[in-house]
Amino acid sequence: MTKPDRRQAESGFEGAANLPRDDTREPYQFELLPPPVFAPAWPEHDTLPAEALARLLTGERLTQPAFGTNRWRLAAYIKELKYLGWPVKAAPIHFPGCSRPIAEYWLNTDAITAARAMLGGAA
């Protein structure tokens, strides 16, 4: 019996294997149905969910320490925004001084652009 040939085909990979990983990229997926219409409700004025949304619409990525230490819980305000129909994304990140990962929240550029269009470009 002879040993099988274990040569590998060329992969064609020309990048670097040790590039920093970006876990917040949105994977592309073919859609069979059109996406739902972007029509979220706006939170009440002068509330903490409204402040969180205003900061997210600037493109800022929010964490609890960045949102403010005298605030109750950013996760609760983000959950309210999700209930209102806002497509807030989240990912765990490591924060200096914390032993466990904390959540980072953001809106993708498509949602920010659509929200600005809803406001007539005023945002």
Backbone as a chain_set.jsonl record, in Angstrom:
{"seq": "MTKPDRRQAESGFEGAANLPRDDTREPYQFELLPPPVFAPAWPEHDTLPAEALARLLTGERLTQPAFGTNRWRLAAYIKELKYLGWPVKAAPIHFPGCSRPIAEYWLNTDAITAARAMLGGAA", "coords": {"N": [[0.846, -1.168, 0.0], [0.536, 2.23, -0.793], [1.518, 5.456, 0.379], [-0.763, 8.205, 0.588], [-0.71, 11.141, -1.527], [0.086, 14.171, -0.079], [0.186, 16.805, -0.791], [-0.653, 20.261, -0.858], [-2.902, 22.48, -2.466], [-2.255, 25.725, -3.847], [-3.27, 28.469, -1.88], [-3.775, 31.116, -2.473], [-3.888, 33.221, -0.754], [-2.831, 36.387, 0.17], [-2.551, 38.187, 2.186], [-1.81, 39.324, 5.556], [-1.522, 37.172, 8.3], [-1.771, 37.955, 10.918], [-3.338, 40.245, 11.342], [-5.173, 42.87, 13.045], [-8.236, 41.897, 14.545], [-11.547, 42.596, 13.546], [-14.406, 42.518, 15.077], [-16.847, 43.683, 14.703], [-17.794, 43.889, 12.188], [-20.327, 43.702, 9.713], [-21.641, 40.787, 8.451], [-22.178, 39.866, 5.051], [-25.213, 38.881, 3.722], [-27.247, 37.104, 1.552], [-30.467, 38.154, 0.772], [-33.675, 36.785, 0.794], [-36.137, 37.934, 1.012], [-37.357, 41.309, 0.883], [-35.861, 43.798, 3.021], [-37.388, 44.888, 6.133], [-39.366, 47.903, 6.319], [-37.75, 50.848, 7.316], [-38.747, 52.274, 10.092], [-38.622, 53.349, 12.856], [-39.835, 54.273, 16.139], [-39.541, 57.416, 17.818], [-37.874, 58.163, 20.877], [-39.221, 59.677, 23.918], [-38.714, 63.207, 24.4], [-35.96, 64.708, 26.186], [-35.204, 62.516, 27.766], [-33.266, 59.762, 29.047], [-33.015, 57.569, 27.202], [-33.447, 59.049, 24.831], [-31.225, 60.722, 24.859], [-29.186, 58.813, 24.633], [-29.794, 57.806, 22.073], [-29.398, 60.12, 20.524], [-26.64, 60.428, 20.782], [-25.783, 58.02, 19.638], [-26.622, 58.435, 17.026], [-24.746, 60.209, 16.104], [-22.721, 58.614, 15.422], [-21.186, 57.689, 17.426], [-19.746, 55.189, 19.511], [-21.1, 53.647, 22.161], [-20.399, 52.943, 25.584], [-21.039, 51.833, 28.947], [-19.306, 53.249, 30.845], [-18.558, 55.402, 29.155], [-20.978, 56.617, 28.687], [-21.704, 57.742, 31.084], [-21.127, 57.99, 34.566], [-22.97, 58.635, 36.492], [-25.382, 57.696, 35.676], [-28.162, 55.427, 35.358], [-28.518, 52.639, 34.016], [-27.123, 51.85, 31.032], [-27.747, 49.698, 29.354], [-30.473, 49.262, 29.774], [-31.619, 51.523, 28.6], [-30.836, 51.175, 25.963], [-32.209, 48.826, 25.395], [-34.813, 49.803, 25.482], [-34.715, 51.454, 23.222], [-34.43, 49.483, 21.27], [-36.91, 48.22, 21.542], [-38.451, 50.244, 20.503], [-37.852, 50.017, 17.878], [-35.321, 50.598, 16.861], [-32.323, 49.638, 15.262], [-30.076, 48.758, 17.077], [-26.772, 47.769, 17.481], [-24.601, 45.479, 19.222], [-21.632, 44.528, 20.991], [-19.356, 42.567, 22.906], [-16.674, 44.038, 24.707], [-13.331, 44.428, 25.956], [-12.614, 46.291, 28.775], [-10.416, 48.578, 30.323], [-9.57, 47.929, 33.678], [-11.813, 46.477, 34.272], [-12.828, 43.218, 35.059], [-14.44, 41.574, 33.606], [-15.862, 41.397, 30.272], [-17.461, 44.288, 28.815], [-20.429, 45.744, 27.362], [-20.538, 47.23, 24.142], [-22.211, 49.625, 22.267], [-23.753, 50.534, 19.149], [-24.941, 52.207, 16.161], [-25.373, 51.117, 12.834], [-24.076, 52.494, 9.745], [-26.038, 52.598, 7.767], [-28.451, 52.728, 9.207], [-28.102, 55.165, 10.519], [-28.002, 56.935, 8.353], [-30.585, 56.523, 7.301], [-32.125, 57.446, 9.452], [-31.423, 60.133, 9.486], [-32.507, 60.852, 7.049], [-35.188, 60.519, 7.661], [-35.553, 62.651, 9.347], [-35.298, 64.666, 7.608], [-32.735, 65.34, 6.925], [-31.788, 66.88, 8.975], [-30.424, 65.866, 11.136]], "CA": [[0.0, 0.0, 0.0], [1.335, 3.453, -0.865], [1.043, 6.598, 1.162], [-1.397, 9.186, -0.306], [-0.008, 12.399, -1.76], [-0.483, 15.163, 0.835], [0.479, 18.168, -1.219], [-1.79, 21.18, -0.795], [-2.993, 23.458, -3.549], [-1.995, 27.1, -3.429], [-4.505, 29.08, -1.375], [-3.987, 32.426, -3.064], [-3.94, 34.224, 0.312], [-1.68, 37.267, 0.089], [-2.584, 39.117, 3.312], [-1.072, 38.953, 6.755], [-2.367, 36.363, 9.174], [-1.868, 38.533, 12.256], [-3.978, 41.555, 11.332], [-6.141, 42.993, 14.139], [-9.557, 41.38, 14.198], [-12.66, 43.527, 13.708], [-15.582, 41.689, 15.317], [-18.075, 44.448, 14.544], [-18.194, 43.951, 10.787], [-21.591, 43.044, 9.391], [-21.484, 39.837, 7.348], [-23.128, 40.034, 3.962], [-26.073, 37.714, 3.544], [-28.235, 37.26, 0.497], [-31.818, 38.229, 1.331], [-34.75, 36.28, -0.056], [-37.227, 38.895, 1.127], [-36.839, 42.661, 1.099], [-35.799, 44.135, 4.443], [-38.552, 45.657, 6.578], [-39.261, 49.352, 6.181], [-37.127, 51.488, 8.476], [-39.709, 53.225, 10.658], [-38.647, 53.256, 14.314], [-40.438, 55.385, 16.881], [-38.556, 58.229, 18.526], [-38.146, 58.208, 22.318], [-39.665, 60.963, 24.463], [-37.653, 64.207, 24.543], [-35.365, 64.922, 27.509], [-35.079, 61.274, 28.514], [-31.961, 59.142, 28.819], [-32.989, 56.889, 25.899], [-33.3, 60.056, 23.772], [-29.824, 61.148, 24.866], [-28.396, 57.711, 24.074], [-30.042, 57.777, 20.633], [-28.735, 61.278, 19.918], [-25.206, 60.137, 20.712], [-25.588, 56.944, 18.662], [-26.825, 58.988, 15.681], [-23.522, 60.902, 15.694], [-21.736, 57.603, 15.069], [-20.43, 57.318, 18.623], [-19.924, 53.847, 20.072], [-21.331, 53.889, 23.582], [-20.249, 51.97, 26.657], [-21.563, 52.393, 30.192], [-18.438, 54.321, 31.355], [-18.584, 56.563, 28.269], [-22.294, 57.251, 28.786], [-21.709, 58.539, 32.307], [-21.154, 57.162, 35.772], [-24.124, 58.974, 37.329], [-26.575, 57.202, 35.002], [-28.594, 54.165, 35.934], [-28.0, 51.513, 33.235], [-27.204, 52.07, 29.59], [-28.393, 48.543, 28.722], [-31.926, 49.443, 29.839], [-31.992, 52.545, 27.616], [-30.657, 50.548, 24.652], [-33.323, 47.883, 25.234], [-35.989, 50.602, 25.133], [-34.559, 51.856, 21.821], [-34.725, 48.303, 20.448], [-38.37, 48.048, 21.567], [-39.006, 51.275, 19.629], [-37.547, 49.664, 16.494], [-33.989, 51.024, 16.441], [-31.454, 48.462, 15.107], [-28.833, 48.985, 17.816], [-25.869, 46.619, 17.496], [-23.817, 45.378, 20.45], [-20.549, 43.548, 21.023], [-18.584, 42.658, 24.148], [-15.301, 44.533, 24.585], [-12.594, 44.452, 27.218], [-12.427, 47.663, 29.229], [-9.393, 48.597, 31.373], [-10.068, 47.985, 35.043], [-12.942, 45.552, 34.441], [-12.387, 41.837, 34.877], [-15.32, 40.953, 32.614], [-16.15, 42.293, 29.144], [-18.657, 45.128, 28.885], [-21.067, 45.889, 26.049], [-20.379, 48.454, 23.358], [-23.406, 49.758, 21.43], [-23.631, 51.457, 18.031], [-25.852, 52.082, 15.019], [-24.593, 51.047, 11.603], [-24.202, 53.707, 8.933], [-27.323, 52.586, 7.053], [-29.483, 53.201, 10.134], [-27.87, 56.594, 10.755], [-28.424, 57.629, 7.135], [-32.048, 56.461, 7.218], [-32.679, 58.322, 10.49], [-31.247, 61.515, 9.014], [-33.495, 61.065, 5.983], [-36.488, 60.675, 8.323], [-35.593, 64.0, 9.903], [-35.111, 65.629, 6.526], [-31.341, 65.741, 6.875], [-31.456, 67.803, 10.057], [-29.611, 65.239, 12.187]], "C": [[0.895, 1.236, 0.0], [0.677, 4.557, -0.058], [0.401, 7.616, 0.22], [-0.566, 10.461, -0.405], [-0.664, 13.493, -0.928], [-0.128, 16.599, 0.445], [-0.786, 19.008, -1.223], [-1.751, 22.109, -2.003], [-2.686, 24.844, -2.987], [-3.296, 27.754, -3.002], [-4.795, 30.424, -2.028], [-4.055, 33.543, -2.037], [-2.68, 35.057, 0.27], [-1.625, 38.257, 1.239], [-1.691, 38.652, 4.441], [-2.012, 38.222, 7.698], [-2.596, 37.013, 10.529], [-2.439, 39.945, 12.259], [-4.941, 41.658, 12.5], [-7.53, 42.587, 13.673], [-10.621, 42.423, 14.486], [-13.933, 42.706, 13.84], [-16.886, 42.414, 15.052], [-18.505, 44.567, 13.088], [-19.499, 43.202, 10.589], [-21.349, 42.061, 8.254], [-22.541, 40.084, 6.282], [-23.923, 38.749, 3.823], [-27.09, 38.026, 2.464], [-29.623, 37.208, 1.114], [-32.832, 37.683, 0.333], [-35.936, 37.231, -0.074], [-36.642, 40.286, 1.305], [-36.801, 42.972, 2.595], [-37.031, 44.931, 4.859], [-38.3, 47.157, 6.429], [-38.673, 49.931, 7.465], [-38.078, 52.557, 8.998], [-39.752, 53.104, 12.181], [-39.349, 54.461, 14.925], [-39.322, 56.129, 17.614], [-38.881, 58.221, 20.016], [-38.612, 59.598, 22.742], [-38.475, 61.909, 24.612], [-37.199, 64.301, 25.99], [-35.408, 63.674, 28.376], [-33.702, 60.682, 28.219], [-31.934, 58.269, 27.563], [-32.835, 57.872, 24.729], [-31.863, 60.552, 23.701], [-28.925, 60.065, 24.274], [-28.563, 57.65, 22.559], [-29.343, 58.938, 19.936], [-27.234, 61.029, 19.782], [-24.91, 59.02, 19.717], [-25.727, 57.464, 17.232], [-25.645, 59.825, 15.206], [-22.449, 59.921, 15.242], [-20.904, 57.15, 16.251], [-20.747, 55.877, 19.019], [-19.97, 54.012, 21.584], [-21.009, 52.676, 24.438], [-20.806, 52.621, 27.913], [-20.634, 53.471, 30.762], [-18.451, 55.572, 30.477], [-19.903, 57.319, 28.376], [-22.407, 58.102, 30.044], [-21.867, 57.662, 33.532], [-22.347, 57.474, 36.658], [-25.443, 58.547, 36.682], [-26.909, 55.831, 35.546], [-27.987, 52.983, 35.188], [-28.208, 51.76, 31.76], [-27.936, 50.922, 28.897], [-29.912, 48.683, 28.724], [-32.392, 50.463, 28.806], [-31.858, 51.992, 26.2], [-31.8, 49.574, 24.379], [-34.599, 48.634, 24.863], [-35.915, 51.067, 23.682], [-34.848, 50.679, 20.885], [-36.222, 48.035, 20.412], [-39.049, 49.061, 20.643], [-38.669, 51.034, 18.157], [-36.18, 50.087, 15.998], [-33.067, 49.81, 16.371], [-30.087, 48.669, 15.766], [-28.036, 47.686, 17.847], [-25.077, 46.637, 18.801], [-22.739, 44.319, 20.286], [-19.827, 43.679, 22.356], [-17.167, 43.145, 23.86], [-14.641, 44.452, 25.956], [-12.29, 45.9, 27.556], [-11.391, 47.655, 30.346], [-10.02, 48.746, 32.762], [-11.249, 47.076, 35.306], [-12.443, 44.129, 34.188], [-13.216, 41.11, 33.823], [-15.544, 41.915, 31.455], [-17.421, 43.096, 29.393], [-19.197, 45.301, 27.474], [-20.748, 47.248, 25.437], [-21.538, 48.48, 22.37], [-23.145, 50.772, 20.322], [-24.769, 51.232, 17.049], [-24.997, 51.986, 13.769], [-24.897, 52.272, 10.736], [-25.511, 53.757, 8.155], [-28.443, 53.119, 7.939], [-29.332, 54.695, 10.4], [-28.334, 57.404, 9.551], [-29.94, 57.651, 7.009], [-32.702, 57.365, 8.255], [-32.544, 59.783, 10.082], [-32.232, 61.834, 7.899], [-34.888, 61.242, 6.57], [-36.654, 62.084, 8.877], [-35.43, 65.064, 8.828], [-33.693, 66.151, 6.455], [-30.922, 66.651, 7.998], [-30.535, 67.194, 11.092], [-28.151, 65.251, 11.842]], "O": [[1.898, 1.281, 0.713], [-0.536, 4.582, 0.151], [0.952, 7.879, -0.849], [0.18, 10.81, 0.51], [-1.867, 13.72, -1.061], [-0.148, 17.497, 1.287], [-1.865, 18.517, -1.556], [-0.68, 22.471, -2.49], [-2.844, 25.09, -1.791], [-4.314, 27.615, -3.68], [-5.955, 30.824, -2.123], [-4.26, 34.701, -2.403], [-1.575, 34.516, 0.326], [-0.728, 39.099, 1.27], [-0.917, 37.706, 4.296], [-3.166, 38.616, 7.868], [-3.542, 36.645, 11.227], [-2.058, 40.76, 13.099], [-5.488, 40.64, 12.924], [-7.942, 42.894, 12.554], [-10.606, 43.061, 15.539], [-14.483, 42.245, 12.84], [-17.95, 41.805, 15.166], [-19.472, 45.265, 12.782], [-19.741, 42.18, 11.232], [-20.891, 42.468, 7.187], [-23.669, 40.467, 6.592], [-23.356, 37.656, 3.81], [-27.715, 39.087, 2.467], [-29.919, 36.307, 1.9], [-32.842, 38.076, -0.834], [-36.655, 37.316, -1.069], [-35.536, 40.426, 1.828], [-37.625, 42.46, 3.353], [-37.655, 45.583, 4.022], [-37.155, 47.608, 6.417], [-39.061, 49.541, 8.566], [-38.196, 53.629, 8.404], [-40.801, 52.79, 12.744], [-39.443, 55.525, 14.312], [-38.3, 55.547, 17.978], [-40.055, 58.266, 20.384], [-38.421, 60.574, 22.017], [-37.364, 61.474, 24.913], [-37.964, 64.008, 26.91], [-35.624, 63.761, 29.584], [-33.053, 61.067, 27.247], [-30.898, 58.226, 26.899], [-32.166, 57.559, 23.745], [-31.337, 60.779, 22.612], [-28.011, 60.363, 23.505], [-27.585, 57.464, 21.836], [-28.758, 58.757, 18.869], [-26.633, 61.388, 18.769], [-23.894, 59.065, 19.023], [-25.035, 56.994, 16.328], [-25.55, 60.125, 14.016], [-21.399, 60.325, 14.742], [-20.011, 56.316, 16.099], [-21.878, 55.415, 18.875], [-19.005, 54.458, 22.204], [-21.304, 51.538, 24.072], [-21.022, 53.833, 27.941], [-21.126, 54.534, 31.14], [-18.364, 56.686, 30.993], [-19.939, 58.533, 28.177], [-23.143, 59.089, 30.055], [-22.646, 56.708, 33.533], [-22.709, 56.654, 37.503], [-26.51, 58.996, 37.103], [-26.059, 55.151, 36.12], [-27.031, 52.38, 35.675], [-29.342, 51.865, 31.293], [-28.675, 51.157, 27.942], [-30.57, 48.264, 27.771], [-33.449, 50.288, 28.198], [-32.674, 52.304, 25.332], [-32.304, 49.505, 23.258], [-35.377, 48.168, 24.031], [-36.928, 51.078, 22.982], [-35.446, 50.863, 19.824], [-36.756, 47.662, 19.368], [-40.099, 48.773, 20.068], [-39.144, 51.762, 17.285], [-35.9, 49.946, 14.808], [-33.023, 49.023, 17.316], [-29.067, 48.746, 15.081], [-28.566, 46.631, 18.197], [-24.904, 47.692, 19.411], [-22.903, 43.348, 19.548], [-19.698, 44.784, 22.883], [-16.539, 42.718, 22.891], [-15.318, 44.412, 26.983], [-11.771, 46.646, 26.726], [-11.467, 46.81, 31.238], [-10.89, 49.589, 32.977], [-11.653, 46.916, 36.458], [-11.725, 43.875, 33.22], [-12.751, 40.143, 33.219], [-15.43, 43.128, 31.633], [-18.334, 42.647, 30.086], [-18.494, 45.031, 26.5], [-20.697, 48.268, 26.125], [-21.82, 47.478, 21.712], [-22.416, 51.745, 20.517], [-25.464, 50.217, 17.093], [-23.998, 52.695, 13.648], [-25.866, 52.991, 10.98], [-26.041, 54.84, 7.908], [-29.292, 53.879, 7.473], [-30.328, 55.412, 10.495], [-28.982, 58.439, 9.706], [-30.52, 58.676, 6.652], [-33.725, 57.987, 7.972], [-33.454, 60.58, 10.31], [-32.734, 62.955, 7.811], [-35.686, 62.021, 6.048], [-37.753, 62.64, 8.876], [-35.428, 66.256, 9.137], [-33.457, 67.264, 5.985], [-29.8, 67.158, 7.985], [-29.916, 67.927, 11.862], [-27.329, 64.764, 12.618]]}, "num_chains": 1, "name": "protein.A"}
